[in-house]
Every structure is written in structure tokens, then in C-alpha cells.
Amino acid sequence: MKLIKEFRTVSAVAGPLVFVENVGNVGYNELVEVTLPDGERRKGQVLETSRGRAVVQIFGPTTGLDTDRTSVRFLGETMKLGVSTDMLGRVFDGLGEPRDGGPKIVPEKRSDISGSAINPYAREPPREFIQTGISTIDGMNTLVRGQKLPIFSGSGLPHNEIAVQIARQAKVLGKEESFAVVFAAIGITHEESGFFMRDFEKTGALERAVLFLNLADDPSVERIITPRLALTTAEFLAYEKDMQVLVIITDMTNYCEALREIASAREEVPGRRGYPGYMYTDLSTIYERAGVIKGKKGTVTQFSILSMPGDDITHPIPDLTGYITEGQIVVSRDLHRKGIYPPIDVLPSLSRLMNAGIGKGRTREDHRGAADQMYAAYAEGRDLRSLSAVVGEEALTDVDKQYLKFADEFEKRVVTQSRHENRDIEGTLDLGWELFAMLPESELKRVKREYIEKYGKRFRTAAVKGAEKPEAAGAAGE
């Protein structure tokens, strides 16, 4: 057992960092207890150690610290979280302390929050469909168990509403399995915190959820810890208790800003736009903790939400995230301005694992073709909108006008949902076939003929009958 030593050799305090001299036998990520001159104690963690000097980040404010009377104890262990199934239905702060007024958790075990990378050989390819109840995700950019799929949003867009709707509605179809949601909010306001807690409590989703809420006025260094606490809890529930766990983290931009702040305090050489050069590696330690492990019944699936600064998808945060994750869901400001909810733009969105989780026995046999046809028809309609703005709609062909109408109806009927509408995958695909009835059958080039006969004919017949009714009414009037 390591001997715990106390040092009074603090040489400097810079932002959330404390520099301690003349220390030995200190490890990276080692937990630290700092005692202030007035006797108050705060926890910290070793960020760097070299040549007898340790850099410690403090979990909390550094006000009151001085270089003469502050003492530092290195505890000889990394930061651990006490985990238990009793955490379900509870709300914690960014350091894992109860925020809901309830008692402290009696842990079943204590786990290192840094976790460990999943051995690639031990990974099972994700292939089970998760239904979120949102058509633009389920139908067009399907989420699969064990996948990491981020949501790229922007300031002022309703990504928080989308996050709680997914948390409320997400489920695995066709199997009676324990399902849980671990929700981590990073750097949110008190108003947002109240929104999350009210929604989870009101809808009953809190019973199967664990919430970690780090507020904007909490020390920024806590933002580094919060997602790791959430993932440690998720790994315990998945791999120890055989649960299917969905982890939702919002907002990763606040996490990266905290990372930049700490790097600046350490006077590190900045990378792109001032973010540290190791941000890619750091983000991967969070995103890569999602997955399916051979021989384990439980899985960890991850939705990470980030608000792109200036709506710039080439910004370092979404750019690096896109390299690590398996696709992205893009929230559109243009759709939001139209009053559409959820304003998810399916054209730049992508789920790279979609094919593994759809088809016969998982969703429906026509899913791939129907999704491709909706995507192609909507893209064509969007292009024709731009063209008609230049040449006028009267210059378009009849088929072009049908595509224009398709794009409008797609946004009104497939993209648009209420905040409490939980659409099943059958309903989403049927909506697509209803819209295909607006196009000539010769234009349906991405769906198999057998599926047109099986799914399309009934909607096409209904559309024809609906079109005949006004004419019949007019003839009766004459």
C-alpha cells in the first residue's frame, strides 16, 4: 500500500490548477486532497508529473488557496465512482454527489472513472435496432445498439428537447430486456436543469434513468469529469447487470471549452482555434466507450449532442467528432425557422451502421429501399426549390412539380412530429409509402418491384380515390 504523504510545496495557482514542487512517486490521474488555510478540503486530480513537479487540477474553485499554507495529499489511487443499481431514478451533480436531496448511494463496487478501452478483438459488431420514436432517425438514420451517433446542433436550436424525447421514448423492439438511460448534462443553466428534471419526473422516464447535471456556475473542471461518471455508470449497468444502456451527453462543446481552458492554464501550445492538440485523443476516450462486447448481454449506446459554434460543421469539435463516431444527426436552423420540430435535416445526416440494424426480422424488409427513395425524392425536391426560385415554378415540368410537392409534404408529415409523439418504425415507413403515391411509379427506382406491389399499391389506390372525390362532388353540384 502506498504511503500517503502531505506536501506544503505549492509554488503557483493558475485558474483551476495548482503546481506542487519536490514530490515523488506520484502517478498520472492520481487523486489528491487539498487542504486550504481555513481547514476546508477539496479534491483534485494529477494532470501531469515530471521531475518532481506535479500539476493538480482542483474539482471546485481555487479561491482561498495560497502558496504558503495550503497542503496537498496524494492519495495513491485514481478517482473512482461508487456504482449501484440504486442509482436508477436518481439525480447527481457533476462530481457524482446526490443533487435530488436523497441519501448517498451505498455502492456495490467502486469503478475507475477513466474506464479502459474496449479491446477491438472483444467487440461484437452492432446490429440490433433501437427505436427512438423519431421518424428522421428511425427511418432515415437508424440507431443501432452499441453505436456512437452524435447530434450536431447549433445555439438556440431545440437539441435539449430532442435529447429528452429520445431518452423518454427509446426502446429495443421485440425483446423483453432491461433498458436504462444515463443522461449527462454538461455546463447547462439552472433553467435547463429544471427543464430536464421536470420532464424526466413528469413523464416517468426518471424511473429507468440516471441523471448527472453539471451547471454553468459549477467549476469548469467538473465538465471533464461528468461524462466519465456517466459512462462508468453505464458500463456497470450494461456489463455487470446485463442492461441495454443508452448514454446521452449534452453538450460536448462545453466539455471541449473546459478542455481548452485547462490547456491554456497549463500554457500548452494550442492547436486549431486554441484547442489542445490532443483533443482528438481525449474525445476518443469518451466516444469509444460505447459498444457491444462478446459474451456480454448488456450494451452501451451513445448519443452525444454538440452545438456547433457559428453553425460551422468544419469547426474542430464537430470535425474531430465526425472522425471518431459512426455518422451524425444534423439539426437545421432553416427547418427550425419554418417552425418544424424536430428540425433534423436528413440530407447531411448519416448513420454508418444503419444497414446492420434494419431489414427483415429487425425493422421491415422494405426499410433500406424506402429510406433511399425518400432521401432521393426529398433531395430532388430541395434542388428544384432553388431552381424554381430562379426560373419560376411555371418553367418546371409536371414531374418536377410533383417532386416539389413531395419535399413540402415530407417536411410536414415525416420530419414534423410533436414533442410527445412516439412513432413506431412501421408508421414511419408507411408514411413514406403514402408520399410515394404522389410520384409516378416510374420514378420509384430505389424500391424493389415486389415491395411496390406489397406496400405501395394500397396507398396509391387510396390517393387515386381521394383525388376522384372532389370531381364527383363537383359533378353532383352541377
RAQUIGI-V405668 format. One record per pair of residues at least 24 apart in sequence whose C-alpha atoms are under 10 Angstrom apart, sorted by the first residue. I is the first residue (numbers start at 0). J is the second residue. Records with the same first field share a line. If there is no record, write none. Layout:
I = J / J
This chain:
0 = 75
1 = 73 / 74 / 75 / 76
2 = 73 / 74 / 75
3 = 72 / 73 / 74 / 75
4 = 71 / 72 / 73 / 74 / 75
5 = 32 / 33 / 34 / 70 / 71 / 72 / 73 / 74
6 = 33 / 69 / 70 / 71 / 72 / 73
7 = 34 / 66 / 67 / 68 / 69 / 70 / 71 / 72
8 = 52 / 66 / 67 / 68 / 69 / 70 / 71
9 = 52 / 53 / 54 / 64 / 65 / 66 / 67 / 68 / 69 / 70 / 71
10 = 52 / 65 / 66 / 67
11 = 54 / 64 / 65 / 66 / 67
12 = 54 / 55 / 56 / 61 / 62 / 64 / 65 / 66 / 264
13 = 56 / 61 / 261 / 263 / 264 / 265 / 266
14 = 56 / 57 / 60 / 61 / 62 / 220 / 260 / 261 / 263 / 264 / 265
15 = 43 / 55 / 56 / 57 / 58 / 59 / 60 / 61 / 62 / 218 / 219 / 220 / 260 / 261 / 264 / 265
16 = 43 / 44 / 45 / 46 / 54 / 55 / 56 / 57 / 58 / 60 / 61 / 220 / 261 / 264 / 265
17 = 43 / 45 / 46 / 53 / 54 / 55 / 56 / 57 / 61 / 64 / 65 / 66 / 71 / 265
18 = 45 / 47 / 48 / 52 / 53 / 54 / 55 / 56 / 66 / 265
19 = 48 / 51 / 52 / 53 / 54 / 55 / 66 / 70 / 71
20 = 48 / 49 / 50 / 51 / 52 / 53 / 54
21 = 50 / 51 / 52 / 53
22 = 48 / 49 / 50 / 51 / 52 / 53 / 73
23 = 48 / 49 / 50 / 51 / 52 / 53
24 = 48 / 51 / 73 / 75
25 = 49 / 51 / 52 / 53 / 73 / 74 / 75 / 76
26 = 53 / 73 / 75 / 76 / 77
27 = 53 / 54 / 55 / 76 / 77
28 = 55 / 56 / 75 / 76 / 77 / 78 / 113
29 = 55 / 73 / 74 / 75 / 76 / 77 / 78
30 = 55 / 56 / 72 / 73 / 74 / 75 / 76 / 77 / 78 / 79
31 = 55 / 56 / 57 / 58 / 71 / 72 / 73 / 74 / 75 / 76 / 77 / 78
32 = 57 / 58 / 70 / 71 / 72 / 73 / 74
33 = 57 / 58 / 64 / 69 / 70 / 71 / 72 / 73
34 = 64 / 68 / 69 / 70 / 71 / 72
35 = 61 / 62 / 63 / 64 / 65 / 68 / 69 / 70 / 71
36 = 63 / 64 / 65 / 66 / 67 / 68 / 69 / 70
37 = 63 / 64 / 68 / 69
38 = 69 / 70
39 = 63
40 = 70 / 71
41 = 71
42 = 71 / 72 / 78
43 = 71 / 72 / 73 / 78 / 220
44 = 73 / 74 / 76 / 77 / 78
45 = 73 / 77
46 = 261 / 265
47 = 265
54 = 265
56 = 220 / 221 / 261
57 = 218 / 219 / 220 / 221
58 = 93 / 94 / 217 / 218 / 219 / 220 / 221 / 222 / 223 / 224
59 = 94 / 217 / 218 / 219 / 220 / 221
60 = 217 / 218 / 219 / 220
61 = 218
76 = 111
77 = 110 / 111 / 112 / 113
78 = 109 / 110 / 111 / 112 / 113 / 224 / 228
79 = 108 / 109 / 110 / 111 / 112 / 113 / 114 / 228 / 231
80 = 106 / 108 / 109 / 110 / 111 / 112 / 227 / 228 / 229 / 231 / 232
81 = 105 / 106 / 107 / 108 / 109 / 110 / 111 / 112 / 228 / 231 / 232
82 = 106 / 107 / 108 / 109 / 110 / 228 / 231 / 232 / 233 / 234 / 235 / 236
83 = 107 / 108 / 109 / 232 / 235 / 236 / 239 / 240
84 = 209 / 232 / 235 / 236 / 240
85 = 209
86 = 181 / 206 / 207 / 208 / 209 / 210 / 232 / 236
87 = 179 / 180 / 181 / 205 / 206 / 207 / 208 / 209 / 210 / 232 / 236
88 = 179 / 180 / 199 / 200 / 203 / 204 / 205 / 206 / 207 / 208 / 209 / 210
89 = 205 / 206 / 207 / 208 / 209 / 210 / 211
90 = 182 / 183 / 196 / 205 / 208 / 209 / 210 / 211 / 212
91 = 183 / 209 / 210 / 211 / 212 / 213 / 225 / 228 / 229
92 = 183 / 184 / 185 / 210 / 211 / 212 / 213 / 214 / 217 / 221 / 225
93 = 183 / 184 / 185 / 186 / 210 / 211 / 212 / 213 / 214 / 217 / 218 / 219 / 220 / 221 / 222 / 223 / 224 / 225 / 226 / 227 / 228 / 229
94 = 211 / 212 / 213 / 221 / 222 / 223 / 224 / 225 / 227 / 228
95 = 210 / 211 / 212 / 213 / 224 / 225 / 228 / 229
96 = 211
97 = 210 / 211 / 212
98 = 210 / 211 / 212
99 = 196 / 210
107 = 235
108 = 235
109 = 231 / 235
110 = 228 / 231 / 232 / 234 / 235
111 = 227 / 228 / 231
112 = 224 / 225 / 226 / 227 / 228 / 229 / 230 / 231 / 232
113 = 224 / 227 / 228 / 230 / 231 / 284 / 285 / 288
114 = 227 / 228 / 230 / 231 / 234 / 284 / 285 / 288
115 = 231 / 284 / 287 / 288
116 = 283 / 284 / 285 / 287 / 288 / 289
117 = 287 / 288 / 289 / 290 / 291 / 292
118 = 292
119 = 290 / 292
120 = 292 / 293
121 = 290 / 291 / 292 / 293 / 294
122 = 290 / 291 / 292 / 293 / 294
123 = 290 / 291 / 292 / 293 / 294 / 295 / 298
124 = 290 / 291 / 292 / 293 / 352 / 355
125 = 290 / 291 / 292 / 298 / 300 / 352 / 353 / 355 / 356
126 = 291 / 352 / 353 / 354 / 355 / 356 / 357 / 361
127 = 171 / 172 / 353 / 355 / 356 / 357 / 361 / 362
128 = 170 / 171 / 172 / 173 / 352 / 353 / 354 / 355 / 356 / 357 / 358 / 361 / 362
129 = 169 / 170 / 171 / 172 / 245 / 300 / 356 / 357 / 361 / 362
130 = 165 / 168 / 169 / 170 / 171 / 172 / 362 / 421 / 422 / 423 / 424
131 = 164 / 165 / 166 / 167 / 168 / 169 / 170 / 171 / 421 / 422 / 423 / 424
132 = 164 / 165 / 167 / 168 / 169 / 170 / 416 / 419 / 420 / 421 / 422 / 423 / 424 / 426 / 427
133 = 161 / 164 / 165 / 168 / 169 / 341 / 343 / 413 / 414 / 415 / 416 / 417 / 418 / 419 / 420 / 421 / 422 / 423 / 424 / 427
134 = 341 / 343 / 412 / 413 / 414 / 415 / 416 / 421 / 422 / 423 / 424 / 425 / 426 / 427 / 428 / 430 / 431
135 = 328 / 341 / 342 / 343 / 344 / 345 / 348 / 370 / 413 / 414 / 415 / 416 / 427
136 = 328 / 343 / 345 / 348 / 349 / 350 / 353 / 414 / 424
137 = 353 / 357 / 362 / 366 / 370 / 422 / 423 / 424 / 427 / 428
138 = 345 / 353 / 357 / 362 / 366 / 367 / 369 / 370 / 371 / 373 / 413 / 423 / 424 / 425 / 426 / 427 / 428 / 431
139 = 345 / 346 / 348 / 349 / 350 / 353 / 366 / 367 / 369 / 370 / 371 / 373 / 374 / 427 / 428
140 = 326 / 327 / 328 / 345 / 348 / 349 / 350 / 351 / 352 / 353 / 354 / 370
141 = 349 / 350 / 351 / 352 / 353 / 354 / 355 / 356 / 357 / 362 / 370
142 = 300 / 301 / 302 / 325 / 326 / 350 / 351 / 352 / 353 / 355 / 356 / 357
143 = 171 / 300 / 301 / 350 / 351 / 352 / 353 / 354 / 355 / 356 / 357
144 = 171 / 243 / 244 / 245 / 289 / 290 / 291 / 297 / 298 / 299 / 300 / 301 / 352 / 356
145 = 243 / 244 / 245 / 288 / 289 / 290 / 291 / 292 / 297 / 298 / 299 / 300 / 301 / 352
146 = 245 / 286 / 287 / 289 / 290 / 291 / 298 / 299 / 300 / 301 / 302 / 324 / 325 / 326 / 350 / 351 / 352 / 353
147 = 245 / 246 / 286 / 287 / 288 / 289 / 290 / 299 / 300 / 301 / 302 / 303 / 323 / 324 / 325 / 326 / 327 / 350 / 352
148 = 247 / 286 / 289 / 300 / 301 / 302 / 303 / 304 / 320 / 321 / 323 / 324 / 325 / 326 / 327 / 328 / 349 / 350 / 351 / 352
149 = 247 / 248 / 249 / 251 / 286 / 301 / 302 / 303 / 304 / 305 / 317 / 320 / 321 / 324 / 325 / 326 / 327 / 328 / 329 / 350
150 = 248 / 249 / 250 / 302 / 303 / 304 / 305 / 306 / 307 / 317 / 326 / 327 / 328 / 329 / 330 / 343 / 348
151 = 251 / 303 / 304 / 305 / 306 / 307 / 310 / 311 / 312 / 316 / 317 / 320 / 321 / 327 / 328 / 329 / 330 / 331 / 343 / 348
152 = 250 / 304 / 305 / 306 / 307 / 308 / 310 / 311 / 312 / 317 / 328 / 329 / 330 / 331 / 332 / 342 / 343
153 = 304 / 305 / 306 / 307 / 308 / 309 / 310 / 311 / 312 / 329 / 330 / 331 / 332
154 = 305 / 306 / 307 / 308 / 309 / 310 / 332
155 = 306 / 332 / 335
156 = 306 / 330 / 331 / 332 / 335 / 336 / 341 / 342
157 = 330 / 331 / 332 / 335 / 340 / 341 / 342
158 = 249 / 250 / 304 / 305 / 306 / 330 / 341 / 342 / 343
159 = 184 / 191 / 194 / 195 / 249 / 250 / 304
160 = 194 / 195 / 198 / 340 / 341 / 418
161 = 304 / 330 / 340 / 341 / 342 / 343 / 418
162 = 195 / 247 / 248 / 249 / 302 / 303 / 304
163 = 194 / 195 / 196 / 198 / 199 / 204 / 247 / 418
164 = 198 / 199 / 204 / 341 / 417 / 418 / 419 / 420 / 421
165 = 245 / 247 / 302 / 418 / 421
166 = 199 / 204 / 205 / 207 / 208 / 245 / 246 / 247 / 302
167 = 198 / 199 / 202 / 203 / 204 / 205 / 207 / 208 / 419 / 421
168 = 204 / 419 / 420 / 421 / 422
169 = 245 / 421
170 = 243 / 244 / 245
171 = 243
172 = 361 / 362 / 423 / 424
173 = 360 / 361 / 362
176 = 241 / 242 / 243 / 296 / 297
177 = 207 / 236 / 237 / 240 / 241 / 242 / 243 / 244 / 297
178 = 207 / 208 / 236 / 237 / 241 / 242 / 243 / 244 / 245 / 297 / 298
179 = 204 / 205 / 206 / 207 / 208 / 209 / 233 / 236 / 237 / 242 / 243 / 244 / 245 / 246 / 299
180 = 204 / 205 / 206 / 207 / 208 / 209 / 210 / 229 / 233 / 236 / 242 / 243 / 244 / 245 / 246 / 247 / 299 / 300 / 301
181 = 205 / 207 / 208 / 209 / 210 / 211 / 226 / 228 / 229 / 230 / 231 / 232 / 233 / 236 / 244 / 245 / 246 / 247 / 248 / 299 / 301
182 = 208 / 209 / 210 / 211 / 212 / 226 / 229 / 230 / 233 / 245 / 246 / 247 / 248 / 249 / 302
183 = 209 / 210 / 211 / 212 / 213 / 225 / 226 / 227 / 228 / 229 / 230 / 246 / 247 / 248 / 249 / 250 / 303
184 = 210 / 211 / 212 / 213 / 214 / 222 / 225 / 226 / 229 / 247 / 248 / 249 / 250 / 251 / 253 / 254 / 304
185 = 211 / 212 / 213 / 214 / 215 / 217 / 219 / 221 / 222 / 223 / 224 / 225 / 226 / 248 / 249 / 250 / 251 / 252 / 253 / 254
186 = 212 / 213 / 214 / 215 / 216 / 217 / 218 / 219 / 221 / 222 / 225 / 249 / 250 / 251 / 252 / 253 / 254 / 256 / 257
187 = 212 / 213 / 214 / 215 / 216 / 217 / 249 / 250 / 253
188 = 212 / 213 / 214 / 215 / 216 / 217
189 = 213 / 214 / 215 / 216
190 = 214
202 = 419
207 = 244
208 = 244 / 245 / 246
209 = 233 / 246
210 = 247
211 = 248
212 = 249
215 = 253
218 = 257
219 = 253 / 254 / 256 / 257 / 258 / 260 / 261
220 = 254 / 257 / 258 / 260 / 261
221 = 254 / 257
222 = 250 / 251 / 253 / 254 / 255 / 256 / 257 / 258
223 = 253 / 254 / 255 / 256 / 257 / 258 / 261
224 = 254
225 = 254
226 = 250 / 251 / 254 / 285 / 286 / 303
227 = 284 / 285 / 288
230 = 285 / 286 / 288 / 289 / 299 / 301
231 = 288
233 = 288 / 289 / 297 / 298 / 299 / 300 / 301
234 = 288 / 289 / 290 / 297 / 298 / 299
235 = 297 / 299
236 = 297 / 298 / 299
237 = 291 / 292 / 295 / 296 / 297 / 298 / 299 / 300
238 = 291 / 292 / 294 / 295 / 296 / 297 / 298 / 299
239 = 295 / 296 / 297
240 = 295 / 296 / 297
241 = 295 / 296 / 297 / 298
242 = 295 / 296 / 297 / 298 / 299
243 = 291 / 296 / 297 / 298 / 299 / 300
244 = 289 / 297 / 298 / 299 / 300 / 301
245 = 289 / 298 / 299 / 300 / 301 / 302
246 = 289 / 299 / 300 / 301 / 302 / 303
247 = 300 / 301 / 302 / 303 / 304
248 = 301 / 302 / 303 / 304 / 305
249 = 302 / 303 / 304 / 305 / 306
250 = 303 / 304 / 305 / 306 / 307
251 = 282 / 303 / 304 / 305 / 306 / 307 / 316 / 317 / 320
252 = 304 / 305 / 306 / 307 / 308 / 316 / 317
253 = 305 / 306
254 = 282 / 305 / 316
255 = 281 / 282 / 305 / 315 / 316
256 = 316
270 = 315
271 = 314 / 315 / 316
272 = 314 / 315
273 = 315
274 = 315 / 316
278 = 315 / 316 / 319 / 320
279 = 315 / 316 / 318 / 319 / 320 / 322 / 323
280 = 319 / 323
282 = 316 / 319 / 320 / 323
283 = 319 / 320 / 322 / 323 / 324
286 = 320 / 323 / 324
287 = 323 / 324
289 = 324
302 = 327 / 328
303 = 327
304 = 328 / 329
306 = 330
324 = 350 / 351
325 = 349 / 350 / 351 / 352 / 353
326 = 350 / 351 / 352 / 353
327 = 351
334 = 410 / 414 / 415
337 = 410
338 = 415
339 = 410 / 411 / 414 / 415 / 416 / 417
340 = 410 / 411 / 414 / 415 / 416 / 417 / 418
341 = 414 / 415 / 416 / 417 / 418
342 = 410 / 414 / 415 / 416
343 = 410 / 414 / 415
344 = 410 / 414
345 = 373 / 374 / 377 / 378 / 414
346 = 374 / 375 / 377 / 378 / 381
362 = 423 / 424 / 425 / 428
363 = 424 / 425 / 428
364 = 450
365 = 428 / 446 / 447 / 449 / 450 / 451 / 453 / 454
366 = 424 / 425 / 427 / 428 / 431 / 446 / 450
367 = 445 / 446
368 = 443 / 444 / 445 / 446 / 447 / 450
369 = 428 / 429 / 431 / 432 / 435 / 443 / 445 / 446 / 447 / 450 / 451
370 = 427 / 428 / 431 / 445 / 446
371 = 444 / 445 / 446
372 = 431 / 432 / 435 / 442 / 443 / 444 / 445 / 446
373 = 405 / 406 / 409 / 413 / 428 / 431 / 432 / 434 / 435 / 443 / 445
374 = 406 / 409 / 445
375 = 443 / 444 / 445
376 = 401 / 402 / 403 / 405 / 406 / 409 / 434 / 435 / 438 / 442 / 443
377 = 402 / 403 / 404 / 405 / 406 / 407 / 408 / 409 / 410
378 = 402 / 403 / 406
379 = 403 / 405 / 406
380 = 404 / 405 / 406 / 407 / 409
381 = 405 / 406 / 407
382 = 406
398 = 437 / 438 / 439 / 442
399 = 438
400 = 438
401 = 437 / 438 / 439
402 = 435 / 437 / 438
404 = 434 / 437 / 438
405 = 434 / 435 / 436 / 437 / 438
406 = 434
408 = 434 / 437
409 = 434
428 = 454
429 = 454 / 455 / 458
430 = 458
431 = 455 / 458
432 = 456 / 457 / 458 / 459
433 = 457 / 458 / 459 / 461 / 462
434 = 458 / 459 / 462
435 = 459
436 = 460 / 461 / 462 / 463
437 = 462 / 463
